[in-house]
């Protein structure tokens, strides 16, 4: 199937992936086909993993051949460029897009779950100092079908239904707003993953958090805080200069008011930068009275960044302070570390190897 992938960078060839059943039905009818073929097409796109129209064997052969000769649409699947499995079962993929760009996706199996860590951009313009993707610069936004493809690819290769989605791959989701919201709708309605099982992670973009709240989705918003003060935050997150912590927290409060949903605050622990017990206390103070949950992420080493992962003792001391202040806290245990698990690392190393 994979070898069959035909993708074209031509703008005239439009992707079918990302369209709803009624949009697909409209399209088949416009092609002179009976409307029930819309439901078939939907099933082959989202459940059977068709990669080209020729794969759809329930379609008349003559019609399929006609398309192969002169395609005006394509399914819109990406190619699997690299696939690595780690000892703990995490599977990492580099996907090649129609224009040759490479994007990273991870499948993370846990007891009954299969979580996909999805990218929304090729690279990232936010340039957070400790992040491998941020170090690699920005190429472009992903199209809606390129976001959805990642979920289908993991489902196909791991032969298990995807149960959870985290938008924590490459890129800043709220900078690719329309395609993010469009992809969430398809992942929910057409692939069948519950909104409550979807998490969108953002470093915070001015005006976008209240805008996202107004979508009234049931997804979880995770905000990358990483520091309890503006000063420390601006040290590691360049965009914090233009969007100060106080404004971010106001927007988070507005989000909770509009949606009634709690926010998950992500906090990457960097030894000697933001991991002291005093900073844990400041963090507890910053988010007091807030419907939230803190997710601590011990730093994953990125080769050319100058940070260190805190010791287990320091991590536990940080947790204890937060618990003392009744903050709901968990520590994200990194999986797949040996396969360059940190955000953007696999792609970064792949590029370096190519440059040699
Ligand atoms: N742009 C989004 C998604 C980024 S990836 C955001 O900023 O939220 C998901 C999380 O992993 C973010 O909180 C990000 O800051 C964090 N992260 C990135 N690189 C990391 C590293 N090397 N170690 C630990 N956490 C990292």
Boltz pocket constraint, residues with backbone or C-beta under 6 A from the ligand:
constraints:
  - pocket:
      binder: B
      contacts: [[A, 128], [A, 130], [A, 131], [A, 132], [A, 167], [A, 168], [A, 169], [A, 171], [A, 172], [A, 173], [A, 201], [A, 202], [A, 203], [A, 204], [A, 222], [A, 223], [A, 224], [A, 266], [A, 267], [A, 268], [A, 297], [A, 298], [A, 299], [A, 300], [A, 301], [A, 302], [A, 342], [A, 343]]
      max_distance: 6.0
